[in-house]
């Protein structure tokens, strides 16, 4: 068996997988948490809280029967998270998340000072508050004392490795989504580093995903003796792991994931500049992943649940299923956490237009979920030409698993069938498959395609959503 750790924006998971990449029954545990937010757009995690969640997950999975059969640990975590470490390896800042938009002004400054297109071509990343150049400038400007205490900057993957082993590296996969990494040269980008006002001595060494560490610190070795000396692989980006876990490792299969946020992605080994509006990250030095991610997804659903007087979940799903598409008279810009793909306007805010005395909570919910689907349709228009002519769109993620009605709305908005993966933990499975491949047990990432249920679009609904998309774009331009 291998253990897969999946550290997400809202929960951590540990699961065991056998040597074919199948999840082992009753060897799964999940712990939820919530980032702290501020009125200024801050979104932070306490990295120690996430470590506690992971430890609890491993307590449940790595100490069960047959733990002596564990031969490795694969890790995935969210891209773009930024944390500062002192010389002893301790965290001296919170973990600043991808949705934190407080560095919007710094991103604007960089867009005016640099050749944004050239930087996008090299790093695969836009100049945006999600990425490290703007965040690092914001921290230096607004928190200079805190910034001066930082010896190195890294992601949660490095935090985890430091805690468990006392040393850490940054995988090429994690580096590729920072905005500081020259993807074709395979090294930190000099211009991006200068823009961020740091040099590479304040980052961790780069490593391949196939490198590993062994020998847990004594505290952890006593807690999980089965993991004492097995290989631990460096963290890879959650989107990369999700594509691998849903068997989307070529342009013939487009991965659609809707979790806290949402994304569409394809894997390619062909060197390319990412189209404007999309990004390019990496699984490893040989394999790129191209796509677009929104800042909205399940977080919009959660906001509606927390804010509106909605019915209980079963009634809610039934009402969503029978509602007529785009019949509520509302137009929503769902930018609760700013905008990423395709416009990359980090300072955008959400809008609900068209409210009347007759508008209901269900109208607002349906309009908000349709709005997320319309944003995904825009990304699909950009990504579709990079996919194989006859391609499948494989859907996964917590929001997809939760609401069949919302899945149908997304299929209608895209105008393309969705193959809803029966693998409910695609990211965890991807971390396991990558570990098995690194161990030489799986010869290729081209695993057998997973089963799924087909959700076909309704042509009439798709036509209505094309009109709704044009109306959404018109409102977006006006505001």
Phi, psi and omega per residue, in radians:
X1 nan 2.682 2.870
X2 -2.093 2.655 3.040
X3 -1.726 2.339 3.036
X4 -1.925 2.216 3.014
X5 -1.843 2.212 3.119
X6 -2.132 1.901 -3.118
X7 -1.789 1.815 -3.085
X8 -1.770 3.141 -3.122
X9 -1.147 -0.585 -3.056
X10 -2.126 -0.037 3.080
X11 -2.866 2.758 3.022
X12 -2.004 2.570 -3.120
X13 -2.387 2.552 2.946
X14 -2.254 2.409 -3.139
X15 -2.588 2.650 3.070
X16 -1.790 2.440 3.112
X17 -2.241 2.509 3.119
X18 -1.405 -3.096 -2.998
X19 -1.348 0.075 2.990
X20 -1.844 -0.021 -3.118
X21 1.565 0.269 3.082
X22 -1.674 2.440 -3.121
X23 -1.223 2.408 3.138
X24 -1.444 2.251 -3.083
X25 -1.048 2.418 3.090
X26 1.157 0.302 3.086
X27 -2.082 1.110 -3.125
X28 -2.569 2.435 3.053
X29 -2.616 2.509 -3.110
X30 -2.303 2.501 3.063
X31 -2.266 2.267 -3.116
X32 -1.673 2.726 3.047
X33 -2.727 2.941 -3.089
X34 -2.325 2.276 3.082
X35 -1.204 2.683 3.024
X36 -1.485 2.520 -3.112
X37 -2.211 2.761 3.102
X38 -2.259 2.825 3.130
X39 -1.141 -0.402 -3.133
X40 -1.452 0.021 3.139
X41 1.772 0.174 3.124
X42 -1.286 2.443 3.044
X43 -2.427 1.968 -3.031
X44 -2.317 2.675 2.928
X45 -2.101 2.609 2.912
X46 -1.480 1.965 -3.062
X47 -1.061 -0.513 3.115
X48 -1.135 -0.597 3.096
X49 -1.130 -0.710 3.126
X50 -1.160 -0.684 3.104
X51 -1.090 -0.719 3.094
X52 -1.052 -0.704 3.136
X53 -1.115 -0.748 3.121
X54 -1.103 -0.749 -3.138
X55 -1.062 -0.721 3.108
X56 -1.109 -0.709 3.105
X57 -1.092 -0.764 -3.136
X58 -1.201 -0.566 3.062
X59 -0.984 -0.670 -3.085
X60 -1.375 -0.510 -2.988
X61 -1.806 -0.630 -3.022
X62 -1.611 -0.033 3.139
X63 -2.054 0.177 3.115
X64 -1.400 -3.140 3.122
X65 -1.019 2.603 3.073
X66 1.156 0.395 3.109
X67 -1.171 -0.285 3.084
X68 -1.204 -0.147 3.118
X69 -1.587 0.015 3.138
X70 -1.307 2.245 -3.064
X71 -2.081 0.017 3.128
X72 3.114 2.872 3.121
X73 -2.297 2.176 3.039
X74 -1.845 2.557 -3.039
X75 -2.299 2.388 2.934
X76 -2.258 2.616 3.079
X77 -2.619 2.936 -3.086
X78 -1.145 2.444 3.037
X79 -1.239 2.750 2.927
X80 1.408 -0.235 3.128
X81 -1.057 2.437 -3.055
X82 -2.227 2.254 -3.134
X83 -2.429 2.497 3.107
X84 -1.788 2.443 -3.087
X85 -2.148 2.508 3.044
X86 -1.464 -3.110 -3.053
X87 -1.151 -0.395 3.108
X88 -1.492 -0.052 3.129
X89 1.585 0.128 3.106
X90 -1.513 2.581 3.111
X91 -1.294 2.257 3.119
X92 -2.021 0.070 3.037
X93 -2.337 2.852 2.913
X94 -1.159 3.079 3.028
X95 -1.649 1.877 -3.117
X96 -1.427 2.181 -2.954
X97 -1.598 2.929 -3.140
X98 -1.036 -0.499 -3.077
X99 -1.521 -0.016 3.138
X100 -1.285 2.096 -3.054
X101 -1.927 0.284 -3.095
X102 -1.201 -0.279 3.127
X103 -1.657 0.364 -3.129
X104 -0.994 -0.786 -3.133
X105 -1.092 -0.634 3.133
X106 -1.224 -0.627 3.056
X107 -1.136 -0.703 3.086
X108 -1.047 -0.758 3.127
X109 -1.062 -0.768 -3.129
X110 -1.149 -0.666 3.122
X111 -1.099 -0.558 3.123
X112 -1.410 -0.377 -3.032
X113 -1.736 -0.390 -3.015
X114 -2.034 2.894 3.007
X115 -1.431 1.606 -3.012
X116 -1.081 -0.659 -3.122
X117 -1.168 -0.744 3.137
X118 -1.135 -0.711 3.128
X119 -1.151 -0.697 3.088
X120 -1.084 -0.705 3.140
X121 -1.117 -0.676 -3.096
X122 -1.395 -0.796 -3.011
X123 -1.644 -0.289 -3.076
X124 1.365 0.027 -3.036
X125 -2.112 2.506 3.038
X126 -1.364 2.836 2.981
X127 -1.425 1.847 -2.905
X128 -2.735 2.719 -3.109
X129 -1.114 -0.321 3.108
X130 -1.156 -0.506 -2.945
X131 -1.714 2.929 -2.961
X132 -1.229 -0.642 -3.114
X133 -0.945 -0.838 3.138
X134 -1.191 -0.734 -3.128
X135 -1.086 -0.760 -3.119
X136 -1.139 -0.696 3.093
X137 -1.131 -0.726 3.113
X138 -1.068 -0.766 -3.138
X139 -1.123 -0.738 3.124
X140 -1.123 -0.602 -3.096
X141 -1.368 -0.708 -3.000
X142 -1.780 -0.372 -3.105
X143 -2.360 1.070 -3.033
X144 -1.126 -0.643 -3.134
X145 -1.132 -0.798 3.103
X146 -1.075 -0.758 -3.110
X147 -1.107 -0.637 -3.116
X148 -1.208 -0.340 3.101
X149 -1.376 -0.226 -3.042
X150 -1.464 2.167 3.035
X151 -1.558 -0.647 3.140
X152 -2.505 2.619 3.070
X153 -1.928 2.476 3.126
X154 -2.780 -3.004 -3.132
X155 -1.786 -3.072 3.072
X156 -1.165 -0.478 3.095
X157 -1.013 -0.727 3.109
X158 -1.207 -0.655 3.088
X159 -1.020 -0.803 -3.136
X160 -1.096 -0.778 -3.117
X161 -1.139 -0.719 3.093
X162 -1.082 -0.740 -3.118
X163 -1.121 -0.676 -3.044
X164 -1.517 -0.541 -3.006
X165 -2.185 -0.278 -3.104
X166 1.486 -0.085 3.091
X167 -2.427 2.838 -3.109
X168 -2.739 2.721 2.998
X169 -2.294 2.912 3.028
X170 -1.911 2.118 3.102
X171 -1.195 2.682 3.060
X172 -0.993 -0.616 3.127
X173 -1.069 -0.837 -3.139
X174 -1.205 -0.688 -3.138
X175 -1.085 -0.614 -3.033
X176 -1.154 -0.274 -3.106
X177 -1.909 0.298 3.130
X178 -1.576 -0.427 -2.967
X179 1.523 0.074 -3.120
X180 -1.994 0.044 -2.953
X181 -1.988 2.190 3.043
X182 -1.412 1.885 -2.964
X183 -1.240 -0.633 -3.123
X184 -1.334 -0.653 3.114
X185 -1.363 -0.383 3.115
X186 1.285 0.551 3.139
X187 -2.584 2.977 3.075
X188 -1.093 2.447 -3.044
X189 -1.497 2.152 -3.035
X190 -1.078 -0.762 -3.107
X191 -1.182 -0.705 3.124
X192 -1.145 -0.682 3.091
X193 -1.098 -0.755 3.117
X194 -1.095 -0.686 3.119
X195 -1.110 -0.602 3.130
X196 -1.457 -0.109 3.131
X197 1.081 0.712 3.000
X198 -2.397 3.013 2.973
X199 -2.191 3.013 -2.986
X200 -1.216 -0.193 3.062
X201 -1.198 -0.287 3.132
X202 -1.738 0.271 3.012
X203 -2.098 2.934 -3.136
X204 -1.493 2.736 3.093
X205 -1.053 2.554 3.095
X206 -1.415 2.573 -3.125
X207 -2.565 2.688 3.020
X208 -1.313 2.738 3.128
X209 -1.174 -0.304 -3.116
X210 -1.508 -0.141 3.046
X211 -1.252 2.814 -3.126
X212 -2.710 2.893 3.030
X213 -2.074 2.701 3.033
X214 -2.388 2.718 3.066
X215 1.609 1.327 3.113
X216 -1.051 2.628 2.963
X217 -0.984 2.660 -2.965
X218 -1.004 -0.653 -3.141
X219 -1.001 -0.764 -3.084
X220 -1.419 -0.567 3.114
X221 -1.117 -0.649 3.082
X222 -1.190 -0.597 -3.093
X223 -1.310 -0.667 -3.119
X224 -2.255 1.322 -3.085
X225 -1.034 -0.491 3.133
X226 -1.188 -0.344 -3.110
X227 -1.818 0.112 -3.008
X228 -0.937 -0.766 -3.013
X229 -2.267 0.246 3.122
X230 -1.387 2.731 3.112
X231 -1.160 2.326 2.986
X232 -1.944 2.181 -3.113
X233 -1.641 2.580 -3.118
X234 -1.135 2.677 -3.101
X235 -1.101 2.442 2.970
X236 -1.964 2.848 -3.138
X237 -1.132 2.494 -3.084
X238 -1.092 -0.600 3.110
X239 -1.150 -0.674 3.087
X240 -1.108 -0.809 3.127
X241 -1.107 -0.657 -3.136
X242 -1.113 -0.727 3.091
X243 -1.071 -0.787 3.134
X244 -1.106 -0.748 -3.083
X245 -1.207 -0.401 3.092
X246 -1.772 0.279 3.090
X247 1.051 0.579 3.088
X248 -1.845 1.362 -3.036
X249 -2.105 0.383 3.057
X250 -2.680 2.899 3.120
X251 -1.147 -0.087 3.104
X252 -1.370 -0.204 -3.118
X253 -2.392 2.032 3.117
X254 -1.644 2.240 3.117
X255 -1.590 2.261 3.011
X256 -2.021 2.108 3.141
X257 -2.187 2.285 3.066
X258 -2.193 1.793 3.039
X259 -2.049 -2.222 3.030
X260 -1.056 -0.786 2.979
X261 -1.955 -2.900 -3.107
X262 -2.490 2.705 -3.114
X263 -2.760 2.693 2.949
X264 -2.153 2.343 -3.012
X265 -2.589 2.561 2.944
X266 -2.252 2.684 3.105
X267 -1.802 2.405 3.133
X268 -2.580 2.576 3.014
X269 -1.790 0.060 3.135
X270 -1.513 2.145 3.102
X271 -1.064 2.377 -3.135
X272 -2.788 2.690 2.913
X273 -1.425 2.340 3.094
X274 -1.164 2.380 3.079
X275 -1.000 2.652 3.105
X276 -1.005 2.324 -3.107
X277 1.739 -0.353 3.134
X278 -1.919 3.015 3.061
X279 -2.129 2.917 2.979
X280 -2.311 2.122 3.026
X281 -2.057 -2.866 -3.103
X282 -2.440 2.602 2.876
X283 -1.468 -0.766 3.069
X284 -2.747 -3.018 -3.073
X285 -1.116 -0.450 -3.079
X286 -1.604 -0.287 -2.938
X287 -2.301 2.163 3.109
X288 -1.733 2.787 3.019
X289 -2.295 2.148 -3.049
X290 -1.994 2.393 -3.136
X291 -3.109 -2.915 3.085
X292 -2.442 2.435 3.129
X293 -2.176 2.380 3.035
X294 -1.629 2.779 3.006
X295 -1.509 -0.004 -3.112
X296 -2.090 2.543 3.137
X297 -3.060 -2.131 3.101
X298 -1.084 -0.377 3.090
X299 -1.122 -0.534 3.089
X300 -1.205 -0.757 3.075
X301 -1.036 -0.798 -3.123
X302 -1.103 -0.692 3.120
X303 -1.081 -0.765 3.125
X304 -1.075 -0.747 3.140
X305 -1.103 -0.690 -3.088
X306 -1.351 -0.359 -2.972
X307 -1.884 -0.568 -3.028
X308 -1.802 2.802 3.063
X309 -1.547 1.493 -3.076
X310 -1.747 2.717 3.078
X311 -1.228 3.010 3.130
X312 -1.154 2.781 -2.923
X313 -0.912 -0.735 -3.090
X314 -1.158 -0.774 3.100
X315 -1.146 -0.633 3.125
X316 -1.058 -0.827 -3.136
X317 -1.104 -0.724 3.120
X318 -1.092 -0.702 3.134
X319 -1.181 -0.649 3.093
X320 -1.128 -0.659 -3.078
X321 -1.183 -0.600 -3.041
X322 -1.655 -0.140 -3.099
X323 -1.200 2.503 3.097
X324 -1.335 2.301 -3.128
X325 -0.978 2.313 3.013
X326 0.927 0.704 -3.122
X327 -1.833 0.107 -3.013
X328 -1.577 -0.195 -3.132
X329 1.311 0.237 -3.088
X330 -1.923 2.620 2.994
X331 -2.203 2.187 -3.042
X332 -2.073 2.337 2.892
X333 -1.825 1.885 -2.906
X334 -1.530 0.695 -2.988
X335 -1.520 1.022 3.123
X336 -1.150 -0.423 -3.139
X337 -2.203 0.637 -3.100
X338 1.337 -3.066 -3.132
X339 -2.054 2.351 2.920
X340 -1.837 -2.115 -3.110
X341 -1.105 2.558 -0.095
X342 -1.660 -0.124 -3.017
X343 -1.552 -0.408 3.074
X344 0.986 0.728 3.081
X345 -1.804 1.692 -2.976
X346 -1.177 -0.405 -3.107
X347 -1.553 0.075 -3.110
X348 -1.136 2.624 3.103
X349 -2.223 2.764 -3.076
X350 -1.274 2.635 3.123
X351 -2.430 2.399 2.934
X352 -2.083 1.967 -3.088
X353 -1.943 2.527 3.072
X354 1.717 0.169 -3.135
X355 -1.131 2.443 3.049
X356 -2.315 3.051 3.072
X357 -1.072 -0.357 -3.105
X358 -1.556 -0.153 -3.108
X359 -1.179 2.428 -3.100
X360 -1.985 2.830 3.032
X361 -0.957 -0.659 3.127
X362 -1.173 -0.611 3.066
X363 -1.052 -0.793 -3.110
X364 -1.145 -0.755 3.122
X365 -1.067 -0.875 -3.109
X366 -1.048 -0.740 -3.138
X367 -1.139 -0.660 3.139
X368 -1.182 -0.745 3.131
X369 -1.178 -0.690 3.057
X370 -1.095 -0.650 -3.133
X371 -1.092 -0.720 3.079
X372 -1.087 -0.750 3.129
X373 -1.077 -0.679 3.127
X374 -1.165 -0.634 3.064
X375 -1.103 -0.709 3.092
X376 -1.146 -0.590 3.099
X377 -1.107 -0.652 3.094
X378 -1.114 -0.737 3.125
X379 -1.154 -0.693 -3.139
X380 -1.089 -0.616 3.088
X381 -1.051 -0.630 3.138
X382 -1.381 -0.646 -3.041
X383 -1.475 -0.535 -3.058
X384 -0.899 -0.769 -3.131
X385 -1.096 -0.326 3.117
X386 -1.496 -0.256 -3.130
X387 -1.469 2.852 3.061
X388 -1.085 2.604 -3.105
X389 -0.934 -0.754 3.103
X390 -1.844 1.509 -3.063
X391 -2.030 2.730 3.028
X392 -1.767 2.591 2.994
X393 -1.915 1.974 -3.041
X394 -1.762 2.074 -3.042
X395 -1.777 2.393 3.092
X396 -2.658 3.102 3.116
X397 2.009 2.789 -3.071
X398 -1.056 -0.669 -3.126
X399 -1.221 -0.620 3.094
X400 -1.139 -0.763 -3.132
X401 -1.160 -0.524 -3.043
X402 -1.348 -0.730 -2.964
X403 -2.261 1.874 3.058
X404 -1.177 -0.551 3.136
X405 -1.120 -0.788 3.124
X406 -1.140 -0.644 3.069
X407 -1.036 -0.735 3.100
X408 -1.129 -0.665 3.084
X409 -1.061 -0.745 -3.137
X410 -1.142 -0.756 3.098
X411 -1.048 -0.745 3.118
X412 -1.114 -0.698 -3.121
X413 -1.183 -0.711 3.127
X414 -1.277 -0.531 -3.044
X415 1.254 0.467 -3.116
X416 -2.445 2.469 3.114
X417 -1.059 2.551 3.040
X418 -1.917 2.247 2.994
X419 -1.620 1.793 -3.064
X420 -1.393 1.950 -3.059
X421 -1.108 2.431 3.043
X422 -1.460 -0.093 3.024
X423 -1.436 1.848 -3.041
X424 -1.391 -0.223 -3.137
X425 -2.205 1.143 -3.065
X426 -1.077 -0.679 -3.110
X427 -1.179 -0.759 3.079
X428 -1.059 -0.787 -3.135
X429 -1.095 -0.672 3.113
X430 -1.080 -0.738 3.089
X431 -1.061 -0.666 3.110
X432 -1.185 -0.789 -3.135
X433 -1.085 -0.735 3.112
X434 -1.098 -0.678 3.089
X435 -1.161 -0.749 3.122
X436 -1.116 -0.646 3.092
X437 -1.170 -0.754 3.126
X438 -1.115 -0.556 3.119
X439 -1.375 -0.117 -3.135
X440 1.455 0.166 -3.114
X441 -1.446 -0.728 3.017
X442 -1.741 2.164 -3.059
X443 -1.276 -0.320 -3.069
X444 -2.649 2.751 3.017
X445 -1.417 -0.145 -3.139
X446 -1.331 1.163 -3.126
X447 -1.230 2.831 3.063
X448 -0.991 2.379 -3.140
X449 -1.048 2.429 -3.119
X450 -1.442 2.665 3.095
X451 -1.221 2.775 3.101
X452 -2.868 2.919 3.105
X453 -1.813 2.327 -3.084
X454 -1.510 2.263 3.028
X455 -2.000 1.902 -3.062
X456 -1.572 2.519 3.103
X457 -1.328 2.664 3.022
X458 -1.643 2.167 -3.073
X459 -1.085 -0.674 3.112
X460 -1.128 -0.744 3.102
X461 -1.116 -0.706 3.139
X462 -1.059 -0.708 3.125
X463 -1.102 -0.708 3.101
X464 -1.108 -0.685 -3.114
X465 -1.269 -0.452 3.030
X466 -1.125 -0.684 3.069
X467 -1.151 -0.733 3.138
X468 -1.125 -0.651 3.130
X469 -1.119 -0.755 3.102
X470 -1.083 -0.663 3.130
X471 -1.204 -0.683 3.102
X472 -1.099 -0.778 3.141
X473 -1.129 -0.651 3.113
X474 -1.115 -0.778 3.101
X475 -1.109 -0.728 -3.131
X476 -1.013 -0.760 -3.137
X477 -1.171 -0.639 -3.083
X478 -1.229 -0.629 -3.099
X479 -1.612 nan nan
